[in-house]
Amino acid sequence: MARTLFFGSTGILIVLACLAIGGCGGNAQISGTREAPRVTVAHPAIRSLVDEDDYNGWLEAHKTVEVRSRVRGHITKVHFQDGDIVKEGQPLFDIDPAPFEAQLRQTEAEAKARAAQEVAAQRDLERNRILIKTHAVSQQDLEKSEADAQSFEAQIAAKKAEADRCRLDLKYARITAALAGKISKAELVEGNLVNAGGSDPLLTTIVAIDPIYVDFNVDERAIQRYQQNNAVGHGKDRKQTLREEKIPFSFALDTEKGFPHQGQLVFAENKYTGGTGTILVRGVAANPDGLLLVGSRVRVRIPISDKYEAAVVPDTAVLSDQDRKYLLVLGKDNVVLRRDITPGRLLDDGMRVVLAEPDEEKAAGESNRLKEWEKTYVITVGLQRARVNYPVQPMDSSGQPITTTAPAR
C-alpha cells in the first residue's frame, strides 16, 4: 500500500530553504561580494584671491542742473528730444526775443539822445568858462553849466548800462545747456509763458553721466580697516582724506553678473549717522557710454586684502558634523577618509575657500599645503554613498574611472 506523506507549513519552508541554498548539506556557501559605490572626485582648484566686503548702494549724478528761465516770455522753440544726450552750450529753449530787441533799440536811442544833450552842455560849459573871466556870466551860471554837463554824462552811462542789461536779456532768451549730460523731458513746450524770478518754473533737468557717483553706507570699523589695510599694503602712511587713499572698488547693477565696473573711493561723510554707526561713502566711476543711470541700485565690492593663493572646492562637497566642517577625500586603495577643514568665504561661482587649520599651518608652509591639496582627490558627487574607512570607485566629472589616486593624510 502506498504511503502518502504530509508536510506541515514548517516542513515546506525547510524544503524551500534547502533548494534556495543548493541543498541542505553543510557545504553550502554564499557566493559574491558587495561592489564598492561609484563617486565623482576632483582635485581642489588653486586660485589667486582677494578678500572683499560687499555692500548695497545706488548711483548718483556727478552734477545736476535744473534748467530755468532768467527772463519772462513765451517759448517759441524746443531744440531737444526728451532723454537726449546734450553737449555743454547746446541750445535748449528759445524765448520770443522781439520784446528784448525792442527794449534794446529804445535804450540805445535814448543813450544817443543823452549823448547829443551832453555835447551841447559841454559847449555851454566851455563858453561860460571863457565869459567868467570878463564877468559876462555869473559864477552861478558857470556852476549850473558844469552840473548840466555832469548830469548828461551820468545819464549816458546809465543808458549804456541799461542797454547792456537788455543785451543780456536777449542772450538769455536762448537757454543753453550749462553742462554735458542726459536731459530729462521738457516740462514746458512751445507757446507756454515762463516767468523769471521767484515763480520761475522748472523747464527740464540735466544730469552729468560721465563720471558717475556710487554711494553706499559703511560701518565705522570697516572704513578704518580699509584705510589701514591700504596704507600697510602699499607701504605708506594714512592720508587725511579718503580721496588721497585711492582705494579701488568694483560694482555691478542688479542684473549684471560679477562686478564688471571699476571705481575709486573719493569721499566719506564728516560724521557717522547716530544710532546706526554707519557713514556715507562715495566712489566715482567712469560712465562714457551713459548706460549707468542715476538712481540705479548697485552691488558694491571693496577689496580688504592683498592677493593670495588658496584652495577652493565646490560648496556642495563640504559636510557638517555639529560645529565642524569636513570633506571626504580618497586615501590609499581608494578608501574614504574624513578631513576636517576651516571653510572660508563662498565665491560667486559656488566654490568655497578652504583655509588652513592652525596646527596644519604650523606643520607646513602655505605653499606646501597648497601643493598637497593639488594632489588630493575630494569627493564632490555621491557623498551619500561614501562611508568613512570604506573603499569607493572614483570617477572623474565625465564618468570615466580614475585608476590612480594619491594618498591623503
C-alpha positions as a printed Julia matrix, in Angstrom:
409×3 Matrix{Float64}:
  0.0     0.0     0.0
  1.42    3.36   -0.98
  2.1     5.83    1.77
  1.04    9.39    1.49
  3.38   11.91    3.13
  2.0    15.12    4.61
  4.19   18.1     5.36
  3.19   20.93    7.54
  3.96   24.54    6.8
  7.22   24.28    8.7
  8.39   21.42    6.53
  7.62   23.27    3.33
  9.69   26.24    4.46
 12.6    23.96    5.25
 12.46   22.37    1.8
 12.32   25.77    0.07
 15.26   27.0     2.1
 17.3    23.95    1.15
 16.53   24.47   -2.53
 17.46   28.13   -2.3
 20.93   27.4    -0.92
 21.56   24.48   -3.23
 20.74   21.76   -0.75
 20.73   21.3     2.96
 24.24   19.94    3.17
 26.8    21.5     5.44
 28.97   22.54    2.46
 26.55   25.33    1.3
 28.23   28.77    0.84
 27.02   32.31   -0.01
 28.76   33.47   -3.13
 29.6    37.06   -4.3
 30.76   40.3    -2.56
 29.2    43.79   -2.5
 30.56   46.19   -5.15
 32.14   49.48   -3.95
 29.91   52.51   -4.74
 30.83   54.91   -7.52
 31.55   58.55   -6.65
 32.79   61.6    -8.57
 36.06   63.08   -7.35
 38.18   66.09   -8.27
 41.29   67.93   -7.13
 40.71   71.25   -5.33
 41.45   74.23   -7.57
 44.19   76.7    -6.61
 43.17   80.3    -7.26
 44.54   83.78   -6.72
 42.02   85.54   -4.48
 41.45   88.83   -2.7
 39.24   89.1     0.39
 36.37   91.51   -0.19
 33.38   93.11    1.53
 30.05   93.55   -0.24
 27.54   96.38    0.18
 24.35   97.63   -1.42
 24.49  101.1    -2.93
 22.96  103.42   -5.51
 24.13  105.7    -8.3
 24.15  109.48   -8.02
 24.82  112.15  -10.62
 28.23  113.78  -10.64
 26.47  117.09  -11.37
 22.8   118.03  -11.69
 21.4   121.24  -13.2
 17.8   122.43  -13.03
 17.14  124.44  -16.18
 15.07  127.6   -15.54
 14.5   130.79  -17.48
 16.18  134.06  -16.48
 13.71  136.18  -18.44
  9.96  136.35  -18.88
  8.41  135.46  -22.21
  6.76  132.89  -24.46
  8.64  129.76  -25.55
  8.97  129.72  -29.34
 11.06  126.57  -29.85
 12.39  123.5   -28.02
 15.69  122.26  -29.51
 15.93  118.76  -27.97
 14.07  115.49  -27.69
 13.23  114.1   -24.26
 16.11  111.97  -22.97
 18.75  113.3   -25.41
 22.44  113.44  -24.62
 23.3   117.14  -24.84
 26.6   119.0   -25.02
 27.61  121.99  -22.95
 26.35  125.19  -24.6
 23.82  123.39  -26.81
 20.56  125.38  -27.33
 17.6   124.01  -25.39
 14.78  126.59  -25.45
 14.1   129.78  -27.39
 12.02  132.54  -25.78
 10.47  135.15  -28.06
 13.29  137.74  -28.47
 11.14  140.53  -30.02
 10.36  142.36  -26.72
 14.03  142.33  -25.72
 15.18  143.55  -29.13
 12.67  146.42  -28.98
 13.76  147.38  -25.47
 17.4   147.33  -26.57
 16.72  149.61  -29.54
 14.8   152.05  -27.34
 17.58  152.18  -24.76
 20.26  152.71  -27.4
 18.21  155.55  -28.89
 17.8   157.21  -25.51
 21.55  156.87  -24.96
 22.19  158.7   -28.25
 19.8   161.48  -27.25
 21.58  161.93  -23.93
 24.89  161.99  -25.81
 23.67  164.88  -28.02
 22.47  166.8   -24.98
 25.79  166.16  -23.29
 27.66  167.7   -26.26
 25.54  170.87  -26.01
 26.1   171.04  -22.25
 29.87  170.72  -22.71
 29.86  173.63  -25.19
 27.9   175.82  -22.78
 30.36  174.93  -20.05
 33.39  175.84  -22.19
 31.77  179.17  -23.24
 30.9   180.11  -19.65
 34.46  179.38  -18.54
 35.68  181.97  -21.03
 32.98  184.56  -20.21
 33.54  184.29  -16.46
 36.95  185.87  -16.95
 35.31  189.08  -18.25
 32.45  188.85  -15.76
 30.0   188.38  -18.65
 28.33  185.49  -16.74
 27.91  184.94  -13.06
 29.57  182.25  -11.01
 26.14  180.7   -10.56
 25.7   180.31  -14.32
 29.09  178.61  -14.57
 28.29  176.15  -11.8
 24.92  175.32  -13.4
 26.55  174.57  -16.75
 29.06  172.28  -15.01
 26.22  170.4   -13.25
 24.3   170.02  -16.52
 27.34  168.55  -18.3
 27.98  166.07  -15.46
 24.26  165.12  -15.34
 24.12  164.26  -19.03
 27.37  162.26  -18.72
 25.83  160.19  -15.89
 22.6   159.68  -17.83
 24.58  158.35  -20.79
 26.41  155.87  -18.51
 23.05  154.74  -17.08
 21.56  154.2   -20.54
 24.64  152.23  -21.63
 24.26  150.02  -18.55
 20.57  149.56  -19.33
 21.49  148.62  -22.9
 23.93  146.02  -21.56
 21.14  144.55  -19.44
 18.87  144.4   -22.49
 21.59  142.57  -24.39
 21.83  140.05  -21.51
 18.06  139.56  -21.59
 18.29  138.99  -25.33
 21.08  136.49  -24.74
 19.09  134.74  -22.0
 16.16  134.43  -24.4
 18.08  131.46  -25.8
 18.51  128.93  -22.98
 21.54  126.65  -23.4
 22.87  123.58  -21.57
 25.08  124.51  -18.64
 26.82  121.11  -18.74
 27.07  118.0   -20.89
 24.85  115.12  -19.86
 21.5   113.44  -20.25
 18.47  115.7   -20.34
 15.06  114.97  -18.88
 11.72  115.65  -20.55
 10.63  119.22  -21.36
  8.23  120.43  -18.67
  7.07  123.33  -20.89
  6.84  123.41  -24.68
  6.2   125.96  -27.44
  3.55  128.56  -26.63
  3.92  128.45  -22.85
  4.63  131.64  -20.92
  7.5   131.43  -18.47
  8.22  133.85  -15.64
 11.57  134.79  -14.19
 12.27  135.32  -10.52
 10.77  133.55   -7.54
  7.96  131.95   -9.56
 10.16  130.71  -12.41
  9.08  127.18  -13.42
 11.38  124.21  -13.96
 11.9   123.69  -17.68
 13.93  120.47  -17.55
 16.84  118.8   -15.74
 20.3   117.76  -16.92
 22.43  115.18  -15.12
 26.1   114.6   -15.9
 26.67  110.98  -16.92
 30.45  110.73  -17.02
 31.77  110.27  -14.43
 29.09  108.96  -12.06
 28.98  108.64   -8.28
 28.41  105.38   -6.38
 27.05  105.94   -2.84
 26.73  103.35   -0.07
 26.81  103.12    3.72
 29.74  101.54    5.57
 30.12  100.84    9.28
 32.72  102.8    11.22
 35.18   99.96   11.8
 35.11   98.88    8.15
 36.14  102.25    6.75
 39.0   102.46    9.27
 40.11   98.95    8.29
 40.13   99.85    4.6
 42.38  102.84    5.23
 44.75  100.82    7.43
 44.95   97.89    5.0
 45.54  100.19    2.06
 48.32  102.03    3.88
 50.04   98.83    5.09
 49.66   97.07    1.75
 51.35   99.91   -0.14
 53.92  100.83    2.5
 52.65  104.33    3.18
 51.12  106.41    5.93
 47.4   107.05    6.21
 46.22  110.17    4.4
 43.99  112.95    5.6
 41.15  112.23    3.17
 39.68  109.16    1.54
 40.38  110.66   -1.9
 44.1   110.64   -1.17
 44.0   106.97   -0.15
 42.92  105.98   -3.7
 41.11  102.84   -2.53
 39.72  100.89   -5.53
 36.33   99.17   -5.63
 34.11   97.35   -8.12
 30.36   97.35   -8.57
 27.55   95.92  -10.7
 23.9    96.5   -11.46
 21.38   94.02  -10.07
 21.02   92.38  -13.48
 24.76   92.01  -14.15
 26.93   89.02  -13.33
 30.08   89.56  -11.32
 31.37   93.08  -10.72
 32.33   94.45  -14.16
 32.61   98.17  -13.29
 35.61   99.71  -11.54
 35.92  102.88   -9.48
 37.78  104.64   -6.7
 36.6   105.87   -3.31
 36.76  109.66   -3.12
 34.67  110.82   -0.19
 33.37  109.87    3.25
 30.85  111.97    5.17
 32.28  114.07    8.01
 30.27  112.31   10.71
 28.68  108.95   11.45
 24.92  108.56   11.47
 23.69  108.46   15.05
 22.14  105.18   16.13
 23.36  103.16   13.14
 27.12  103.64   13.4
 27.4   103.94    9.62
 28.89  106.58    7.4
 28.05  107.55    3.82
 30.91  106.68    1.45
 31.13  107.82   -2.16
 33.1   106.44   -5.05
 33.5   107.72   -8.59
 33.5   105.64  -11.76
 33.72  106.26  -15.49
 30.48  106.07  -17.49
 31.46  107.02  -21.05
 28.56  105.2   -22.73
 25.95  106.52  -20.32
 24.49  103.07  -19.6
 24.65  103.62  -15.83
 21.59  105.64  -14.85
 21.27  107.86  -11.79
 19.19  106.21   -9.06
 20.0   102.62  -10.09
 20.7   100.14   -7.3
 24.12   98.51   -7.39
 26.14   95.86   -5.59
 29.47   97.22   -4.35
 32.59   95.16   -3.57
 35.68   96.54   -1.79
 38.97   94.58   -1.55
 40.27   94.21    2.02
 43.45   92.18    1.43
 46.29   91.68   -1.0
 46.24   88.8    -3.49
 46.91   85.34   -2.09
 46.76   81.72   -3.26
 44.04   79.48   -1.83
 42.48   76.06   -2.45
 38.78   76.05   -3.37
 36.27   73.19   -3.55
 32.59   73.04   -4.55
 30.47   74.21   -1.64
 28.27   71.13   -2.08
 31.26   68.95   -1.15
 31.52   70.5     2.34
 29.75   68.43    5.02
 28.81   69.36    8.58
 29.23   67.5    11.85
 27.7    69.73   14.55
 30.07   72.73   14.62
 32.73   71.08   12.46
 33.08   71.19    8.69
 34.82   68.44    6.75
 35.48   66.9     3.34
 35.5    63.29    2.23
 38.81   62.55    0.48
 40.43   59.46   -1.0
 43.2    57.68    0.83
 45.24   54.59   -0.07
 43.35   51.96   -2.13
 40.52   54.47   -2.63
 39.44   54.28    0.99
 37.32   57.21    2.1
 38.85   59.45    4.77
 37.4    62.39    6.64
 39.38   65.63    6.57
 38.3    68.48    8.82
 38.61   71.96    7.33
 38.04   75.58    8.19
 35.79   76.93    5.45
 36.44   80.39    4.06
 34.13   82.63    2.07
 31.79   81.43   -0.66
 32.77   82.63   -4.13
 30.37   83.83   -6.8
 30.67   80.59   -8.8
 29.68   78.36   -5.86
 33.22   77.42   -4.82
 34.21   77.5    -1.14
 37.65   78.61    0.08
 39.45   76.03    2.25
 41.51   77.69    4.98
 44.4    76.1     6.84
 43.88   74.62   10.29
 46.11   76.24   12.96
 48.16   73.08   13.54
 48.32   72.43    9.8
 49.63   75.92    9.19
 52.41   75.39   11.73
 53.37   71.97   10.39
 53.85   73.09    6.78
 54.22   76.3     4.88
 51.38   77.7     2.83
 52.97   76.68   -0.47
 53.46   73.08    0.69
 49.88   72.93    1.94
 48.56   74.08   -1.44
 50.72   71.53   -3.27
 49.29   68.8    -1.05
 45.75   69.95   -1.86
 46.56   69.77   -5.58
 47.29   66.04   -5.2
 44.24   65.26   -3.06
 41.04   63.85   -4.5
 37.87   65.25   -2.91
 34.52   63.52   -3.34
 32.18   66.03   -4.99
 29.23   63.86   -6.13
 27.83   60.75   -4.44
 28.62   61.82   -0.89
 25.6    59.92    0.44
 27.06   56.65   -0.95
 30.51   57.11    0.56
 31.36   55.8     4.05
 34.47   56.68    6.03
 37.06   53.87    6.09
 35.34   52.02    3.23
 36.56   51.94   -0.4
 34.79   53.59   -3.34
 35.15   53.57   -7.11
 36.36   57.1    -8.06
 35.15   58.62  -11.34
 36.01   61.92  -12.99
 33.42   64.53  -13.99
 32.9    62.81  -17.38
 32.15   59.44  -15.75
 35.49   57.8   -16.57
 37.17   55.68  -13.87
 40.23   57.07  -12.11
 42.8    54.31  -11.75
 45.46   56.13   -9.73
 44.84   58.2    -6.65
 47.3    59.93   -4.38
 47.03   59.02   -0.71
 45.6    61.69    1.58
 46.82   62.07    5.1
